[in-house]
């Protein structure tokens, strides 16, 4: 385990790398305390005399503290003392943030004053960063509006960068204005005071998702010893530090160093947040801070789980060396490294043999087989899969161990970021859609984690039979996540467990990758048809996070939850439902519609009425163009590496055009089309009367109504349908989509007949999708226009297309009806022994009625 120094060498300027801050290429965990504010001296500086500062800094250094946050610009003597004691200073740049500051004269004066303050201390080796504000009151932000405050903070950021281009800049937010979008900052800082582990843990996870790929710093946290007692203060600060570090934050500042505090022209005596008192006598909290900061590795990971790091490679000689060097530099004691050479034809084996790792060579059998080989050879409790073109953060396994020991997970993933040494095109690919991104159901639970950073408990993976060999290059990670969840497992996400993952560095490589992903989607649909809609599109249950996220057109304005009179302690942005129309341009199948409209437009050579299709095509292309510009622009602005150069924006826009086309080609080539034959439709008899609107089953085995519904839901999903449960205001229980144009909504009634006997009734009704209905109305309208203009050929073609559409709708209805009835018919095997009769009368076994009751031997089935 590496021994950490208290701070970097003098002269090293901090820089941001991924989720952490580095100095001299070493990770710099901020282990800080706040300092001040104090009563001003003759010169107006709000700091103690330098002799007192020196005593404080000496004691801080002895306690393992390496950073100090001050709220006003410090004098040069204080900075020199900080450098002498190897401390970094977070410099506060104060201004009139508690008043309405955005009038023209005040705004300009503030910007000018901030620039001068930075110039006075720029380039000093003790500077950690600058803060351009601290907790602008929520009422002020609400008064001016979110965008105006964001714009002003951007101006302050630019003023600081102009005075000190290499200096790090942040703004210290707080929960009441967490909705501010400040993605231009170097890292995200926030003051948080939550006094229970559960609340703090959940909020830290939320904050990580708000700040994305940037570091998260807790700029203030602590507990008042005057109200809670010194022992409780010490205990609270102890678990707070461990949690903040264990959750992958870049560091924290304990509030505060001393009880001495000056604010608003007065000394504050009714709060005691210091870890030393006003006479600098240590409290119990100081010993806790010293012990936790000095043993930071144990703070992150108190329990060392055994890991097997598995790298599967095929012709990966260009990057395998960097991957293994990164793995062998992990600050973790209990892990082994296994490399599976999947039949490589380059010198991969020769390179791997130079490292102290286990090498297994096999014929080329694909990625899933290689991962299964690594699984069988692994001896660790947990298997950590990483791609051969990626390398981990030094604390990767520490954070994974923390996640497994603090949550009941069968698998855990983390972010994968583009390495800083990659070129501009690779960074643009990182901002393009189709990359390996995590899908989160909550801030800490994932539906899917990408295979380049996928860590699974070995026994859980063995229990589901490992990876499916049909996925030779992609799709294996999605499939294994679904199977782990189907087996009852939960997948976690830890934002600190990051790996650096090289992206494709050419348009050709990106095109090939996206076509391969399209093929993987087709293979997934063949195995999991119930998860795909009729168009062949899968909607994730959670939200996709990370650079390259595709954003739909914002048809509806986002709203901020302020609370009554702006008094809510946590104020967040609430996005309205995107709706069906907002999602359509995101689907690769949108390209098929555009192509069809283009072909139909050429029929205008036969009948001019068809030229209208080109007008509709123009609208569709405009919608796609707007969506791509919007999505590419948001990703470009959020990328710190691209430096707002417009040439990169155009590259990202081009990649946004390329990705859906490549993905669509890969899907269509392997059978994933809107006109595909869905599993479950073949072999289902359509001889059932199409007028039948229900059925019934007699059961001698009692089950709760929700259990019957669960069985029916399972049967429908097994038939290949995509099944959705009704909401609390719906009169139907299950909606199943079997076809491109129609869905079936089913309602189940369970009658109780005593002694565990039940009578199940089913009724359903079709729901025709709006899209084919709209096409039908369009064809009717255009056909009527063609008849009015006596364009007989065009009218005949329109009539033929309308008949084809009607036949498609009718056959879809019959197929859906037969599939629903077949799924309901399966209930009789659970209901024993009654046959299902889908007629106006249903026969059930004769039951001897109890005295005074009527026999249910012959009961009618209600029709809708």
C-alpha positions in Angstrom: 0.0 0.0 0.0 1.4 3.4 -1.0 2.3 5.8 1.7 0.8 9.2 1.1 2.5 12.5 2.0 0.6 15.2 3.6 0.6 17.3 0.5 2.3 17.9 -2.9 5.7 19.3 -3.4 5.9 23.1 -3.3 5.3 24.5 -6.8 2.9 21.7 -8.0 -0.3 23.2 -9.3 -3.4 21.2 -8.8 -5.3 20.0 -11.8 -8.5 18.0 -12.5 -8.4 14.5 -13.9 -11.7 12.8 -14.1 -13.4 12.6 -10.7 -10.3 13.6 -8.7 -7.7 16.3 -8.3 -4.1 15.6 -8.9 -0.8 17.3 -8.1 2.4 16.1 -9.7 0.5 13.2 -11.2 -0.5 12.0 -7.7 -4.0 11.9 -6.5 -4.6 14.7 -4.0 -7.4 13.9 -1.6 -8.5 17.2 -0.1 -8.4 16.7 3.7 -9.3 20.1 4.9 -10.7 22.4 7.5 -12.4 25.8 7.1 -10.6 28.8 8.6 -12.5 31.9 9.6 -13.9 34.3 9.1 -12.2 36.3 11.9 -12.5 39.8 13.2 -10.7 42.2 10.8 -7.3 43.6 11.6 -6.1 47.1 11.0 -5.4 46.3 7.4 -8.9 44.9 6.9 -7.7 41.3 6.6 -10.1 38.9 8.4 -7.4 36.6 9.8 -5.6 36.2 13.1 -2.0 37.6 13.6 0.6 35.6 11.6 2.1 34.1 14.8 -1.4 32.6 15.6 -1.8 31.5 12.0 1.6 29.7 12.2 0.6 27.9 15.3 -2.7 26.8 13.7 -1.0 25.6 10.6 1.6 23.6 12.5 -1.1 21.9 14.4 -3.1 21.3 11.3 -0.1 19.6 9.6 0.4 17.4 12.6 -3.2 16.3 12.4 -3.0 15.1 8.8 -4.8 18.2 7.3 -3.5 19.2 3.9 -5.9 22.0 2.8 -7.5 25.1 4.3 -10.6 26.9 3.1 -10.6 30.7 3.7 -13.5 32.9 2.9 -11.6 36.1 2.0 -8.5 36.8 0.0 -5.5 36.0 2.3 -2.5 38.2 2.7 0.8 37.1 1.1 2.2 36.2 4.6 -0.5 33.6 5.2 0.1 32.0 1.8 3.8 31.8 2.5 3.1 30.1 5.8 0.8 27.6 4.1 3.5 26.7 1.6 6.0 26.3 4.5 3.7 23.8 6.2 2.7 22.1 2.9 -0.9 23.3 3.0 -3.1 24.2 0.1 -5.4 27.2 0.4 -9.0 27.3 -1.1 -9.3 31.1 -1.6 -12.7 32.6 -1.3 -13.5 35.7 -3.4 -16.1 37.6 -1.5 -18.6 40.0 -3.1 -22.1 41.3 -2.4 -24.0 38.0 -3.1 -26.6 38.6 -0.5 -28.1 41.6 -2.2 -29.5 42.2 -5.7 -26.2 42.4 -7.4 -27.1 42.3 -11.1 -27.6 45.9 -11.9 -25.2 47.2 -14.5 -22.8 49.2 -12.3 -22.6 46.6 -9.4 -22.1 43.7 -11.8 -19.1 45.3 -13.6 -17.5 46.4 -10.3 -17.8 42.9 -8.9 -16.2 41.3 -11.9 -13.3 43.9 -11.9 -12.7 43.4 -8.2 -12.6 39.6 -8.4 -10.1 39.8 -11.2 -7.8 42.1 -9.2 -8.1 39.9 -6.1 -7.0 36.8 -8.1 -4.1 38.8 -9.7 -2.8 39.6 -6.3 -2.2 36.0 -5.3 -2.0 34.2 -8.7 0.6 31.6 -9.3 1.3 31.2 -5.6 2.3 27.6 -4.9 0.0 27.4 -1.9 -3.2 28.1 -4.0 -5.5 25.1 -4.3 -8.4 26.9 -6.1 -10.6 29.9 -6.1 -14.2 30.1 -5.2 -16.3 32.6 -7.1 -19.1 32.6 -4.6 -20.6 30.9 -1.6 -24.3 30.1 -1.3 -26.0 32.8 -3.2 -29.3 33.0 -1.3 -32.1 31.0 -3.0 -34.3 34.1 -2.8 -31.8 36.1 -4.9 -31.5 33.3 -7.5 -35.3 33.0 -7.7 -35.6 36.8 -8.0 -33.2 37.0 -11.0 -33.9 33.6 -12.5 -31.6 30.6 -13.0 -30.1 31.6 -16.3 -29.1 35.1 -15.3 -27.3 33.9 -12.2 -25.5 31.2 -14.2 -24.4 33.7 -16.8 -23.0 36.0 -14.2 -21.1 33.2 -12.5 -19.7 32.3 -15.9 -18.4 35.9 -16.2 -16.7 35.6 -12.8 -15.2 32.3 -13.9 -13.8 34.0 -17.0 -12.4 36.8 -15.0 -10.5 34.4 -12.7 -9.2 32.4 -15.6 -8.0 35.6 -17.3 -6.0 36.5 -14.2 -4.7 33.0 -13.5 -5.3 30.7 -16.4 -3.9 27.6 -14.7 -5.9 28.1 -11.4 -8.8 25.9 -10.6 -12.1 27.6 -10.2 -15.3 26.5 -8.4 -18.5 27.9 -6.9 -19.7 26.6 -3.5 -23.3 25.7 -3.9 -25.8 24.4 -1.3 -28.9 22.2 -1.6 -31.3 25.1 -1.8 -30.0 26.1 -5.3 -28.7 22.7 -6.5 -30.5 23.2 -9.8 -27.9 25.8 -11.0 -26.2 24.4 -14.1 -22.5 25.3 -13.7 -20.8 22.8 -16.0 -18.1 25.4 -16.9 -16.5 25.0 -13.4 -13.4 22.9 -12.9 -15.1 20.9 -10.2 -18.3 20.9 -8.2 -18.4 22.1 -4.5 -21.3 22.1 -2.1 -22.0 22.8 1.6 -24.0 19.9 3.1 -25.1 19.4 6.7 -26.9 16.1 7.0 -26.7 14.4 10.4 -27.8 10.8 9.5 -25.7 8.4 7.4 -28.7 7.3 5.3 -29.6 10.9 4.2 -26.0 11.8 3.5 -25.3 8.6 1.6 -28.3 9.1 -0.7 -27.6 12.8 -1.2 -23.9 12.2 -2.1 -25.1 9.8 -4.8 -27.4 12.4 -6.2 -24.7 15.0 -6.2 -22.3 12.8 -8.1 -24.9 12.4 -10.9 -25.5 16.2 -10.9 -21.8 17.0 -11.4 -21.2 14.2 -13.9 -17.6 13.5 -14.8 -16.2 16.3 -12.6 -14.8 16.0 -9.0 -17.3 16.4 -6.1 -16.0 18.4 -3.1 -17.8 18.8 0.2 -16.8 22.4 1.0 -18.5 22.4 4.5 -19.7 19.7 6.8 -19.6 19.3 10.5 -21.7 19.4 13.7 -22.3 22.0 16.4 -20.7 20.7 19.7 -22.6 23.4 21.8 -25.9 21.8 21.0 -24.9 18.2 20.5 -22.0 17.7 22.8 -18.3 17.2 21.9 -18.5 13.4 21.9 -21.4 13.3 19.5 -19.6 15.9 17.3 -16.5 13.7 17.2 -18.6 10.6 16.3 -20.5 12.4 13.6 -17.5 13.9 11.9 -15.8 10.5 11.9 -18.5 8.7 10.0 -19.0 11.8 7.7 -15.4 11.7 6.7 -15.4 8.0 6.0 -18.6 8.2 4.0 -17.5 11.2 1.9 -14.2 9.5 1.0 -15.8 6.1 0.5 -18.4 7.5 -1.8 -15.8 8.7 -4.3 -15.6 12.4 -3.5 -12.4 14.4 -4.2 -12.3 15.5 -0.5 -13.9 17.6 2.1 -13.5 20.5 4.5 -14.6 20.1 8.1 -16.4 23.2 9.4 -14.4 24.4 11.2 -11.0 24.6 12.7 -11.9 26.7 15.7 -15.0 27.9 17.5 -13.8 31.5 16.9 -16.1 32.9 14.2 -16.9 36.4 13.2 -19.8 37.3 11.0 -21.9 40.4 10.3 -19.6 42.6 12.4 -20.1 40.4 15.5 -18.4 37.5 17.2 -20.7 34.5 17.0 -20.9 32.8 20.5 -24.0 30.5 20.2 -22.4 28.0 17.7 -19.3 25.9 18.4 -18.4 24.0 15.2 -14.7 24.0 15.7 -12.5 20.9 16.3 -10.5 23.1 18.6 -12.1 25.7 20.9 -11.4 29.5 21.0 -8.3 29.0 23.0 -7.0 26.3 20.5 -7.6 23.5 22.9 -8.3 20.3 21.0 -11.8 18.7 21.2 -12.3 14.9 20.8 -13.2 15.7 17.1 -9.6 16.7 16.4 -8.3 13.2 17.3 -11.0 11.7 15.1 -10.0 14.0 12.2 -6.3 13.2 12.6 -6.9 9.5 12.8 -9.2 9.3 9.8 -7.1 11.6 7.6 -3.8 9.8 8.4 -5.3 6.4 7.5 -7.2 7.6 4.4 -6.9 4.2 2.6 -8.7 2.4 5.5 -11.3 5.2 5.6 -12.2 4.4 2.0 -12.1 0.7 2.4 -12.1 -0.9 5.9 -12.8 -4.4 4.5 -10.6 -5.9 1.8 -12.7 -8.3 -0.4 -10.7 -10.6 -2.7 -10.9 -9.7 -6.4 -10.0 -11.4 -9.6 -9.3 -8.8 -12.3 -10.0 -10.4 -15.7 -8.9 -8.8 -19.0 -10.1 -10.5 -22.2 -8.3 -9.5 -25.3 -8.2 -10.2 -29.0 -5.3 -8.6 -30.9 -5.1 -5.9 -28.2 -1.3 -5.6 -28.2 -1.5 -1.8 -28.7 -3.1 -1.1 -25.4 -2.7 -4.2 -23.2 0.6 -2.9 -21.7 -1.0 0.3 -20.4 -4.0 -1.7 -19.1 -1.8 -4.1 -17.1 0.5 -1.3 -15.8 -2.6 0.5 -14.5 -3.9 -2.7 -12.9 -0.6 -3.5 -11.2 -0.5 0.0 -9.7 -3.8 -0.4 -7.9 -3.6 0.6 -4.2 -5.2 -2.7 -3.0 -3.6 -5.8 -1.5 -6.0 -8.7 -2.1 -6.4 -9.2 -5.9 -5.1 -11.4 -8.7 -4.9 -10.6 -12.4 -6.0 -13.0 -15.2 -5.5 -12.2 -18.9 -7.5 -14.3 -21.4 -5.9 -14.3 -24.9 -8.9 -15.1 -27.2 -6.9 -16.5 -30.1 -4.9 -13.3 -30.9 -2.8 -13.2 -34.0 -0.5 -10.3 -32.9 2.2 -10.4 -30.2 -0.2 -10.0 -27.3 1.0 -13.1 -25.4 4.6 -11.9 -25.6 3.7 -8.5 -24.1 1.6 -10.1 -21.3 4.4 -12.5 -20.4 6.4 -9.5 -19.2 4.0 -8.9 -16.4 3.4 -10.9 -13.2 -0.1 -12.1 -14.2 -1.8 -15.3 -15.2 -2.1 -15.8 -19.0 -4.7 -18.2 -20.5 -4.6 -18.7 -24.2 -7.6 -20.1 -26.1 -8.8 -20.4 -29.7 -10.8 -17.4 -30.9 -14.3 -18.1 -29.6 -15.6 -14.6 -28.9 -15.8 -12.2 -25.9 -18.4 -14.1 -23.9 -16.5 -17.3 -24.0 -13.3 -15.5 -23.0 -15.1 -14.0 -20.0 -16.4 -17.4 -19.0 -12.8 -18.7 -19.2 -11.7 -16.0 -16.8 -14.6 -16.7 -14.5 -13.7 -20.4 -14.2 -10.0 -19.6 -13.5 -10.8 -16.9 -10.9 -10.3 -17.6 -7.3 -11.5 -14.2 -5.9 -14.9 -13.6 -4.3 -15.6 -10.9 -6.9 -14.6 -10.8 -10.6 -13.7 -7.4 -12.0 -13.9 -7.3 -15.8 -12.0 -4.5 -17.6 -11.4 -4.1 -21.3 -7.9 -4.3 -22.8 -8.2 -0.7 -24.1 -8.9 0.6 -20.6 -6.9 1.1 -17.4 -8.2 1.7 -13.8 -7.9 4.6 -11.3 -5.5 3.6 -8.6 -8.4 3.3 -6.0 -10.7 1.4 -8.4 -10.9 -1.7 -6.2 -11.1 0.2 -3.0 -14.3 1.9 -4.1 -15.7 -1.3 -5.5 -15.0 -3.0 -2.2 -16.7 -0.2 -0.4 -19.8 -0.6 -2.6 -20.0 -4.3 -2.1 -19.6 -4.0 1.7 -22.2 -1.2 2.0 -24.8 -2.6 -0.3 -26.5 -5.9 -1.1 -25.3 -6.0 -4.7 -24.5 -8.9 -7.0 -22.7 -6.5 -9.4 -21.3 -3.0 -9.3 -20.2 -0.7 -12.1 -18.6 2.7 -12.4 -17.9 5.4 -14.9 -15.5 5.1 -17.9 -13.9 8.3 -19.1 -11.8 9.2 -22.1 -8.1 9.4 -21.1 -6.5 12.9 -21.3 -3.8 11.7 -23.6 -6.2 10.8 -26.4 -6.6 13.2 -29.2 -9.4 15.6 -30.0 -11.3 13.1 -32.3 -11.4 10.5 -29.5 -12.7 13.2 -27.1 -15.4 14.0 -29.7 -16.3 10.3 -30.0 -16.7 10.4 -26.2 -19.3 13.2 -26.6 -21.1 11.2 -29.4 -24.0 8.8 -28.8 -23.7 5.0 -28.7 -20.9 4.9 -26.2 -20.6 2.5 -23.2 -22.8 4.4 -20.7 -24.5 3.3 -17.4 -28.2 3.3 -17.1 -29.4 4.1 -13.6 -32.8 3.4 -12.1 -31.9 5.4 -9.0 -28.8 7.4 -8.0 -27.2 4.2 -6.7 -28.9 1.3 -8.5 -28.3 0.5 -12.2 -30.2 -1.4 -14.8 -27.2 -1.7 -17.0 -23.4 -1.2 -16.5 -21.0 -1.4 -19.5 -18.7 -4.4 -19.8 -15.5 -2.2 -19.8 -16.1 -1.6 -16.0 -18.3 -4.5 -14.9 -17.7 -6.2 -11.5 -19.7 -9.3 -10.5 -19.8 -11.6 -7.5 -18.3 -14.9 -8.8 -21.0 -17.1 -7.3 -23.8 -15.0 -8.7 -22.3 -15.2 -12.2 -21.9 -19.0 -11.8 -25.5 -19.3 -10.7 -26.8 -17.8 -14.0 -24.4 -19.9 -16.1 -21.9 -17.1 -16.9 -22.0 -15.1 -20.1 -24.1 -16.2 -23.2 -21.6 -17.4 -25.9 -23.8 -16.0 -28.7 -22.5 -12.5 -28.0 -19.1 -12.6 -29.5 -18.2 -8.9 -29.4 -21.0 -6.8 -27.8 -24.3 -7.2 -26.0 -23.0 -9.6 -23.4 -23.0 -7.0 -20.7 -26.6 -6.1 -21.3 -27.7 -9.7 -21.3 -25.8 -10.6 -18.1 -27.3 -7.6 -16.3 -30.8 -8.6 -17.3 -30.2 -12.2 -16.2 -28.7 -11.1 -12.9 -31.7 -9.0 -12.2 -34.1 -11.7 -13.4 -32.5 -14.0 -10.8 -33.4 -11.4 -8.1 -30.1 -9.6 -7.9 -29.4 -5.8 -7.6 -26.8 -4.0 -9.6 -25.1 -1.1 -7.9 -23.2 1.9 -9.2 -20.2 3.7 -7.6 -19.1 7.0 -9.2 -15.6 6.8 -7.8 -14.8 3.3 -9.3 -13.7 4.7 -12.6 -11.6 3.4 -15.4 -10.0 5.3 -18.3 -11.4 3.9 -21.6 -9.9 4.7 -25.0 -12.6 5.6 -27.6 -12.4 5.0 -31.3 -10.0 7.4 -32.9 -11.4 7.5 -36.5 -14.8 7.8 -38.2 -14.3 4.4 -39.8 -13.6 2.7 -36.5 -16.6 4.5 -34.9 -18.9 3.4 -37.8 -17.8 -0.2 -37.5 -18.3 -0.1 -33.7 -21.9 1.2 -34.1 -22.8 -1.4 -36.7 -21.6 -4.0 -34.3 -23.7 -2.6 -31.6 -26.7 -2.7 -34.0 -26.0 -6.4 -34.5 -25.8 -6.9 -30.7 -29.2 -5.3 -30.3 -30.7 -7.7 -32.9 -29.2 -10.6 -31.0 -30.6 -9.3 -27.7 -34.1 -8.8 -29.3 -34.1 -12.5 -30.4 -33.5 -13.6 -26.8 -35.5 -10.9 -25.0 -38.3 -9.9 -27.4 -40.5 -8.9 -24.5 -38.2 -6.0 -23.7 -38.5 -4.5 -27.2 -41.4 -2.6 -28.7 -43.0 -3.3 -32.0 -40.6 -0.9 -33.8 -37.7 -2.9 -32.3 -36.7 -0.1 -29.9 -35.8 -0.7 -26.3 -36.7 1.9 -23.7 -34.4 1.7 -20.7 -36.3 1.7 -17.3 -33.8 4.1 -15.9 -31.9 7.2 -17.1 -28.7 7.2 -19.1 -25.8 9.1 -17.6 -22.4 10.2 -19.0 -20.9 12.1 -21.8 -22.5 11.3 -25.2 -26.0 11.1 -23.8 -28.6 11.8 -26.5 -31.0 14.5 -25.4 -34.5 14.7 -26.9 -35.9 18.0 -28.1 -37.2 19.9 -25.1 -40.8 20.4 -26.1 -41.8 21.3 -22.6 -40.0 23.7 -20.3 -38.3 22.4 -17.2 -39.6 23.6 -13.8 -37.8 24.3 -10.6 -39.3 23.1 -7.3 -38.9 26.2 -5.1 -41.3 25.3 -2.3 -44.0 27.6 -0.9 -42.7 31.2 -1.2 -39.3 29.7 -2.2 -38.7 28.2 1.2 -37.8 24.6 0.3 -34.5 23.4 1.8 -33.8 21.3 -1.3 -34.7 22.9 -4.6 -34.4 20.8 -7.8 -35.2 20.9 -11.5 -38.1 18.7 -12.4 -38.2 17.7 -16.1 -41.7 17.1 -17.6 -42.3 13.7 -19.3 -40.6 13.6 -22.7 -43.6 12.0 -24.3 -43.8 9.7 -27.3 -43.2 12.4 -29.9 -40.1 13.7 -28.3 -38.5 10.2 -28.4 -39.3 9.3 -32.0 -36.4 11.3 -33.6 -34.0 9.4 -31.3 -34.8 6.0 -32.7 -32.8 4.5 -35.6 -36.1 3.5 -37.2 -36.8 7.2 -37.8 -34.4 6.8 -40.7 -36.6 4.1 -42.3 -39.6 6.5 -42.1 -37.6 9.2 -43.8 -36.4 6.9 -46.5 -40.0 5.6 -47.1 -41.2 9.2 -47.4 -38.5 9.9 -50.0 -39.5 6.9 -52.1 -43.2 7.8 -51.9 -42.4 11.3 -53.0 -41.1 10.0 -56.4 -44.7 8.7 -57.0 -45.5 12.3 -57.7 -44.2 11.6 -61.2 -47.3 9.5 -61.6 -49.7 11.7 -59.6 -48.8 15.2 -58.3 -50.6 14.5 -55.1 -47.7 12.3 -53.9 -45.3 15.3 -53.9 -46.7 16.1 -50.5 -44.6 13.3 -49.1 -41.6 15.4 -49.7 -43.1 18.1 -47.6 -43.6 15.7 -44.7 -40.0 14.4 -45.3 -38.7 18.0 -44.9 -40.5 18.3 -41.6 -39.1 15.0 -40.4 -35.5 15.9 -41.4 -35.9 19.3 -39.7 -36.9 17.6 -36.5 -33.9 15.3 -36.7 -31.6 18.2 -37.4 -32.9 20.3 -34.5 -32.6 17.3 -32.2 -29.0 16.6 -33.3 -27.9 20.2 -33.0 -29.4 20.4 -29.5 -27.9 17.2 -28.3 -24.5 17.7 -29.8 -24.4 21.3 -28.4 -25.1 20.2 -24.9 -22.4 17.5 -25.0 -19.9 19.9 -26.6 -20.5 22.6 -23.9 -20.2 20.0 -21.1 -16.8 18.8 -22.3 -14.0 20.7 -20.6 -11.3 19.0 -22.8 -12.6 20.4 -26.1 -12.2 24.0 -25.0 -15.3 25.3 -26.7 -13.6 25.1 -30.2 -16.3 25.1 -32.9 -14.4 22.7 -35.1 -15.1 20.0 -32.4 -18.7 21.0 -32.3 -19.1 20.2 -36.0 -17.3 16.8 -35.6 -19.7 15.9 -32.8 -22.7 17.0 -35.0 -21.3 14.7 -37.7 -21.0 11.8 -35.3 -24.6 12.4 -34.2 -25.7 11.9 -37.8 -23.5 8.9 -38.4 -24.4 6.9 -35.2 -28.1 6.2 -35.9 -27.4 5.3 -39.5 -24.7 2.8 -38.6 -26.8 1.4 -35.7 -29.8 1.0 -38.1 -27.8 -0.8 -40.7 -26.4 -3.3 -38.2 -29.9 -3.9 -36.8 -31.6 -4.4 -40.2 -28.8 -6.7 -41.5 -29.5 -9.0 -38.6 -33.3 -9.0 -38.6 -34.2 -6.3 -36.1 -36.8 -4.5 -38.2 -40.3 -3.1 -37.5 -41.7 -5.7 -39.9 -40.0 -8.6 -38.2 -42.1 -11.6 -37.0 -42.2 -11.4 -33.3 -41.6 -14.5 -31.2 -44.8 -16.0 -30.0 -46.8 -15.2 -33.1 -45.7 -18.2 -35.0 -47.7 -21.3 -34.2 -50.5 -19.4 -32.4 -53.8 -20.4 -33.8 -56.0 -17.6 -35.1 -59.0 -19.8 -35.4 -60.4 -18.4 -32.2 -63.5 -16.3 -32.9 -62.4 -12.7 -33.4 -65.6 -11.6 -31.7 -64.6 -13.1 -28.4 -63.7 -10.5 -25.9 -62.9 -12.6 -22.9 -62.6 -16.0 -21.3 -62.9 -17.8 -17.9 -61.1 -20.4 -15.8 -62.4 -22.3 -12.8 -59.7 -22.9 -10.2 -59.6 -25.3 -7.3 -56.3 -23.8 -6.1 -56.6 -20.5 -4.3 -54.3 -17.6 -5.2 -54.4 -13.9 -4.4 -55.5 -11.8 -7.4 -52.1 -10.2 -7.8 -50.6 -13.7 -8.0 -52.9 -14.6 -10.9 -52.0 -11.3 -12.6 -48.3 -12.1 -12.2 -48.7 -15.5 -13.8 -50.6 -13.9 -16.7 -47.9 -11.3 -17.0 -45.3 -14.0 -17.2 -47.2 -15.9 -19.8 -47.6 -12.9 -22.0 -43.9 -12.0 -21.7 -43.0 -15.6 -22.6 -45.0 -15.2 -25.8 -42.8 -12.3 -26.9 -45.1 -9.5 -25.9 -43.9 -6.3 -24.2 -46.0 -6.1 -21.1 -46.8 -3.0 -19.0 -48.8 -2.9 -15.8 -51.7 -0.5 -15.4 -51.3 2.6 -13.2 -53.4 3.4 -10.2 -56.0 5.3 -12.2 -56.4 2.7 -15.0 -59.4 0.3 -15.3 -57.1 -2.3 -17.0 -54.5 -4.5 -15.4 -52.0 -5.4 -18.1 -51.2 -3.9 -21.5 -49.4 -6.3 -23.9 -47.9 -5.2 -27.3 -47.7 -8.0 -29.8 -47.7 -6.2 -33.1 -46.7 -3.0 -34.8 -50.1 -1.4 -34.8 -52.1 -2.7 -31.9 -51.8 -3.4 -28.1 -54.2 -5.4 -25.9 -55.4 -4.2 -22.5 -56.6 -6.9 -20.3 -58.7 -6.8 -17.1 -58.9 -9.8 -14.7 -61.7 -10.4 -12.2 -61.4 -13.1 -9.5 -64.6 -14.4 -8.0 -64.4 -16.1 -4.6 -66.6 -19.3 -4.3 -65.5 -20.5 -0.9 -63.2 -23.3 0.2 -60.3 -22.0 -1.9 -62.3 -22.1 -5.1 -62.1 -19.2 -7.5 -63.5 -18.2 -10.9 -61.3 -16.1 -13.1 -62.7 -13.9 -15.8 -60.8 -12.1 -18.5 -61.9 -9.3 -20.7 -59.7 -7.2 -23.0 -60.0 -4.5 -25.6 -57.6 -3.4 -28.3 -55.7 -0.1 -28.3 -54.7 0.9 -31.8 -51.5 3.0 -32.0 -51.8 6.6 -33.2 -49.2 6.3 -35.9 -51.1 3.8 -38.2 -54.4 5.7 -37.5 -52.7 8.9 -38.5 -51.4 7.3 -41.7 -54.9 6.0 -42.5 -56.4 9.4 -42.1 -53.7 10.9 -44.2 -54.3 8.3 -47.0 -58.0 9.0 -46.9 -57.6 12.7 -47.1 -55.1 12.6 -49.9 -57.2 10.0 -51.7 -60.2 12.2 -51.5 -58.2 15.1 -52.9 -57.0 12.9 -55.8 -60.6 11.8 -56.6 -61.7 15.4 -56.5 -59.0 16.3 -59.0 -59.8 13.2 -61.1 -56.3 11.8 -60.7 -57.5 8.2 -61.0 -54.1 6.5 -60.9 -53.0 8.3 -57.8 -56.4 7.5 -56.2 -56.1 3.8 -57.0 -52.6 3.7 -55.5 -53.8 5.4 -52.3 -56.7 3.0 -52.1 -54.4 0.0 -52.5 -52.1 1.4 -49.7 -55.1 2.0 -47.5 -56.3 -1.6 -48.0 -52.8 -2.9 -47.1 -52.9 -0.8 -44.0 -56.3 -2.1 -43.0 -55.2 -5.7 -43.6 -52.1 -5.0 -41.4 -54.3 -3.6 -38.6 -56.8 -6.5 -38.9 -54.2 -9.2 -38.9 -52.4 -7.5 -36.0 -55.6 -7.5 -34.1 -56.3 -11.2 -34.7 -52.7 -12.1 -33.9 -52.8 -10.1 -30.7 -56.1 -11.5 -29.7 -55.0 -15.1 -30.2 -51.7 -14.5 -28.3 -53.6 -13.0 -25.3 -56.1 -15.9 -25.2 -53.2 -18.4 -25.4 -51.5 -16.8 -22.5 -54.7 -16.7 -20.5 -55.3 -20.4 -21.5 -52.0 -21.3 -19.8 -53.7 -20.4 -16.4 -55.6 -23.6 -16.5 -52.4 -25.5 -15.8 -52.2 -23.6 -12.5 -55.9 -23.6 -11.9 -56.4 -27.4 -12.2 -58.3 -28.9 -13.8 -60.8 -26.6 -15.6 -60.6 -26.2 -19.4 -60.8 -22.7 -20.9 -63.8 -22.1 -23.1 -63.7 -18.8 -25.0 -67.4 -18.7 -25.9 -70.4 -16.9 -24.6 -70.9 -19.7 -22.0 -68.1 -21.4 -20.1 -68.4 -25.0 -18.7 -66.7 -25.7 -15.4 -66.6 -29.0 -13.4 -69.7 -29.7 -11.4 -69.3 -28.6 -7.8 -71.7 -29.6 -5.1 -73.0 -26.3 -3.7 -73.1 -25.7 0.0 -76.5 -25.5 1.5 -78.3 -22.3 0.6 -75.8 -21.5 -2.3 -76.2 -21.9 -6.0 -73.8 -24.1 -8.0 -71.5 -22.2 -10.3 -71.5 -25.1 -12.8 -72.6 -22.9 -15.7 -71.7 -19.2 -15.6 -71.8 -16.7 -18.5 -68.8 -14.7 -19.5 -69.4 -11.0 -19.6 -68.8 -9.2 -22.9 -67.4 -5.7 -23.0 
